[in-house]
């Protein structure tokens, strides 16, 4: 396995974990109404989107070289 393949797998896994975390915090918000849980859910979603953008650009850069 190459380093770039391992990097893509790790980033994709991190995206998945951030999405699961965001959903978990959203469920906590709907259960308790705690706005801090909603803020953490938004932070997890933002991190997942940021990593997805990075992964897409990383994959595109591999094709350009």
C-alpha positions in Angstrom: 0.0 0.0 0.0 1.4 3.4 -0.9 1.5 6.4 1.3 -1.1 8.2 -0.8 -3.5 5.3 -0.5 -3.0 5.2 3.3 -3.5 9.0 3.4 -6.8 8.8 1.5 -8.1 6.0 3.7 -7.2 7.8 6.9 -8.8 11.1 5.7 -12.0 9.2 4.6 -12.1 7.5 8.0 -11.8 10.8 9.8 -14.7 12.2 7.7 -16.8 9.3 8.7 -16.0 9.7 12.4 -16.8 13.4 12.3 -20.1 12.7 10.7 -21.0 10.1 13.3 -20.0 12.4 16.0 -22.1 15.3 14.6 -25.1 13.0 14.4 -24.5 11.8 18.0 -24.3 15.4 19.2 -27.5 16.2 17.2 -29.3 13.3 18.9 -28.1 14.6 22.3 -29.4 18.1 21.4 -32.8 16.7 20.4 -32.9 14.7 23.7 -31.8 17.4 26.1 -32.1 20.7 24.2 -28.6 21.6 25.3 -27.3 24.3 22.8 -23.7 23.3 23.4 -24.5 19.9 21.9 -25.9 21.7 18.8 -22.7 23.8 18.6 -20.5 20.6 18.8 -22.7 19.0 16.1 -22.1 22.0 13.9 -18.3 21.8 14.6 -18.2 18.1 13.7 -20.1 18.8 10.5 -17.8 21.7 9.6 -14.7 19.5 10.2 -16.2 16.7 8.0 -16.9 19.1 5.2 -13.4 20.7 5.5 -11.8 17.3 5.3 -14.0 16.3 2.4 -12.9 19.4 0.5 -9.3 18.6 1.4 -9.6 15.0 0.2 -11.2 16.0 -3.0 -8.4 18.5 -3.8 -5.8 16.0 -2.7 -7.2 13.4 -5.1 -7.4 15.9 -7.9 -3.7 17.0 -7.3 -2.6 13.4 -7.8 -4.1 13.3 -11.3 -2.4 16.6 -12.3 1.1 15.5 -11.5 
